[in-house]
Amino acid sequence: MSLENKIVLVTGGASGIGRATVDRLAADGAHVVVADTQVDLAGEVVSEVKKAGGSAEVCQLDVAKSGAADTAVNAIVAEHGRLDGAFNNAGIVGPTVKLLDIDPEEWARVLAVNLTGIFSCVQAEIRQMTQQSSGGSIVNTASICGLVALSHAAAYNSAKHGVVGLTKSAAIEYGPKKIRVNAVCPGFIDTPMLAKGAGASEGMLEQVTGTLPIRRIADASEVADVVAWLLSEQSSYITGIAMPIDGGWTAQ
Ligand SMILES: NC(=O)c1ccc[n+]([C@@H]2O[C@H](COP(=O)([O-])OP(=O)(O)OC[C@H]3O[C@@H](n4cnc5c(N)ncnc54)[C@H](O)[C@@H]3O)[C@@H](O)[C@H]2O)c1
């Protein structure tokens, strides 16, 4: 799969799924802009990419900060002249309590990062991509929680369902401008976030694994493979989808 010389932005690129995707995109020939709030960690990712012969740079970005996505995209375009692809993936876990116990401030924070953050990135990216005759490809990270609801996760479920709606809206409005927009819906992926969520309670991960048709948690590289494909020309007729990467969990 070639992404040779493509300029691609990855948010949340310092850890987990984002980090695995940075590695994969760089191995496929892209120049990857690793955007994250954790700049030191993003710097380590970039150093590793360069050591492996790839091309990457760090971008300090808080997707929840108003105007920050525009600034990041403008800087990329000033340096490289265009933006070919983006993986809008930065996200946080939500409160694991019942609906009535959600603190409105926590609700607002989860929505600000996981939904409005992706909206701001998509807007900035499409604003640029509509200026390019080559268009572009955008992938947003939703979740199985964008397709079904997990209990005690109303804020996260709501944000991720919103990401699926946003993805479809962007796809139908900007398909005519050669811009494809898709979402990935990961299930249970081995990352620091999973360790903080399901992995935090004793025996929970083993219990989850037993409910997965594939009977194992995924490696982050298994999401990265799908994202790389969606960003590449090999998926040229795919837009507006929300693809589960969940070992068959939502098929049940
Ligand atoms: N791990 C899973 O099982 C799983 C399942 C479904 C969906 N997801 C989604 O995948 C995405 C990546 O999660 P992960 O598991 O790799 O988690 P992770 O915690 O390992 O990585 C998330 C990255 O996002 C960054 N980030 C957080 N807030 C940010 C902000 N405001 N601006 C910029 N960067 C920010 C973090 O610093 C971190 O580097 C998230 O959107 C998450 O909701 C994960």
The ligand as a MOL file (V3000), in Angstrom:
LIG
                    3D

  0  0  0     0  0            999 V3000
M  V30 BEGIN CTAB
M  V30 COUNTS 44 48 0 0 0
M  V30 BEGIN ATOM
M  V30 1 N -8.2350 1.3750 22.9810 0
M  V30 2 C -9.4460 1.0120 22.6820 0
M  V30 3 O -9.8760 -0.0910 23.0290 0
M  V30 4 C -10.3550 1.9280 21.8790 0
M  V30 5 C -11.5890 1.4230 21.4330 0
M  V30 6 C -12.4210 2.2380 20.6990 0
M  V30 7 C -12.0490 3.5260 20.3710 0
M  V30 8 N -10.8490 4.0020 20.8190 0 CHG=1
M  V30 9 C -10.5170 5.3690 20.4340 0
M  V30 10 O -9.2490 5.3770 19.8150 0
M  V30 11 C -8.6360 6.6540 19.9740 0
M  V30 12 C -7.2210 6.4510 20.4770 0
M  V30 13 O -7.2850 5.8110 21.7280 0
M  V30 14 P -6.0950 4.9330 22.3330 0
M  V30 15 O -6.7160 3.7110 22.8880 0
M  V30 16 O -4.9920 4.8510 21.3770 0 CHG=-1
M  V30 17 O -5.7590 5.8640 23.6030 0
M  V30 18 P -4.3900 6.4710 24.1610 0
M  V30 19 O -4.7750 7.0990 25.4500 0
M  V30 20 O -3.3110 5.4550 24.1210 0
M  V30 21 O -4.0330 7.5960 23.0890 0
M  V30 22 C -4.7970 8.7720 22.9570 0
M  V30 23 C -3.8710 9.9010 22.5510 0
M  V30 24 O -4.6940 11.0720 22.3640 0
M  V30 25 C -4.0160 12.1670 22.9630 0
M  V30 26 N -4.9850 13.2020 23.3230 0
M  V30 27 C -5.9240 13.1650 24.3010 0
M  V30 28 N -6.5830 14.3260 24.3580 0
M  V30 29 C -6.0610 15.1080 23.3830 0
M  V30 30 C -6.3370 16.4240 22.9460 0
M  V30 31 N -7.2610 17.1840 23.5470 0
M  V30 32 N -5.6480 16.9160 21.8880 0
M  V30 33 C -4.6740 16.1720 21.2930 0
M  V30 34 N -4.3470 14.9290 21.6850 0
M  V30 35 C -5.0400 14.4100 22.7230 0
M  V30 36 C -3.3430 11.5810 24.1860 0
M  V30 37 O -2.2960 12.4230 24.6660 0
M  V30 38 C -2.8420 10.2510 23.6450 0
M  V30 39 O -1.5640 10.3610 23.0760 0
M  V30 40 C -9.5520 7.4410 20.9120 0
M  V30 41 O -10.3550 8.3010 20.1530 0
M  V30 42 C -10.3990 6.3590 21.5660 0
M  V30 43 O -11.6400 6.8460 21.9960 0
M  V30 44 C -9.9920 3.2380 21.5590 0
M  V30 END ATOM
M  V30 BEGIN BOND
M  V30 1 1 1 2
M  V30 2 2 2 3
M  V30 3 1 2 4
M  V30 4 1 4 5
M  V30 5 2 4 44
M  V30 6 2 5 6
M  V30 7 1 6 7
M  V30 8 2 7 8
M  V30 9 1 8 9
M  V30 10 1 8 44
M  V30 11 1 9 10
M  V30 12 1 9 42
M  V30 13 1 10 11
M  V30 14 1 11 12
M  V30 15 1 11 40
M  V30 16 1 12 13
M  V30 17 1 13 14
M  V30 18 2 14 15
M  V30 19 1 14 16
M  V30 20 1 14 17
M  V30 21 1 17 18
M  V30 22 2 18 19
M  V30 23 1 18 20
M  V30 24 1 18 21
M  V30 25 1 21 22
M  V30 26 1 22 23
M  V30 27 1 23 24
M  V30 28 1 23 38
M  V30 29 1 24 25
M  V30 30 1 25 26
M  V30 31 1 25 36
M  V30 32 1 26 27
M  V30 33 1 26 35
M  V30 34 2 27 28
M  V30 35 1 28 29
M  V30 36 1 29 30
M  V30 37 2 29 35
M  V30 38 1 30 31
M  V30 39 2 30 32
M  V30 40 1 32 33
M  V30 41 2 33 34
M  V30 42 1 34 35
M  V30 43 1 36 37
M  V30 44 1 36 38
M  V30 45 1 38 39
M  V30 46 1 40 41
M  V30 47 1 40 42
M  V30 48 1 42 43
M  V30 END BOND
M  V30 END CTAB
M  END
